[in-house]
Amino acid sequence: MGPYWDDRYADGDTHLSWYQEHARTSVELMDAVGRTPDTSVLDVGGGASTLVDDLLAGGQRDVTVLDVSAPALAIASRRLGAPAEVTWMVADLLAWEPPRCWDLWHDRAVLHFLVDAQDRDTYVRLLRRALRPGGAFVIGTFAADGPTHCSGLPVQRYAAEDLAELLGDVTVVERRREVHHTPGGAAQPFTWLAGALR
């Protein structure tokens, strides 16, 4: 899938349908699960997102941004000046081997692209392998009444209880609904789930 997403960033434009000037919901939910500047954060599918900017502005000292698209990560790296606090990883999440454990897993809009049940099972296994025992997660997907497709691809939509059931043995800290307004003016309902592994 790398070339597919590389093409989305080919002209350097970051104002794509998922663009946010600030990742407020992500940051608020990270705070809800106990994030501090010392929390190690893994942002899966982070691409050119501004979440890393917001985390660094808040004093985060250990952020890893993983994405299948090298051009997307290069955009973010150039924007930030390649800070020492950030590790950039180019990898296909489903084929990835976590090299370490993190305190917090963040995913905004990766999971909903996994329409195959086996891929979703792989995602959950990776989340559990990449997090330390009791580690936290913040996951945002299209809501049950959200779009059926994104960037020309089908998606799996979720209610909060669907996400909790998929993740299995977790403690849910907060469920949230957010309506994301794309740069083009479309409204996209999201479901968010924040919690911790048991």
Phi, psi and omega in degrees: 000351182307306181301325179300311182284329175303320181297330180294333182253010189302325182266006178082001180284125178258354182275057179274180190301331183268003185297138171228135176295320175222142183268063188298314182298317178302311182295317180298319180287327173298319177296323181296331179265011170097022180299138171232173177301337180273353179293129175276127187244131172249118179256101182276134183070026185293329177048231180265015183304152177272004178303316182299324177299313181296321179294316179295322178298332178271004175095010181298137186248354183211093181237131173243128178248119181248134177204152179284343184256111176297318178300323179296314179294325179296324177299313180294319180297316178296319181299323185265348182078028176052061181294148182295338182285351186244134171251129180256127181236123174264115182196149169281115187309317186288343178252009188276144173248109182302125181277353183198184175245146178244168178273331188216128177258126177239134178216114170247103171080031167258308185306322185291347174280349182271090184272348179268132183300323179295320178295322178294322176297319177297319178302313182295319178298318179295317178304314182290328178285327184278341181263146172293162176304130182078009182297161186257162177217151172223116186231130177238129179226168172299138180287171181302332178255018180276186180300152177268345179219155175213134181053034178081005181246147175289154179230162173257123182265153187223142159268163182302320181293331176294317178297315180298319179295319179298317184287335175087232190281086182225159171258120180274126179265319181206142171244142182211148172250136178225139173255111179274131177257115183291162176304334179275357176098000178284149178259126181236107178290133178242148168253133177241142175226130178232137182184205183213153174291145174267000000 
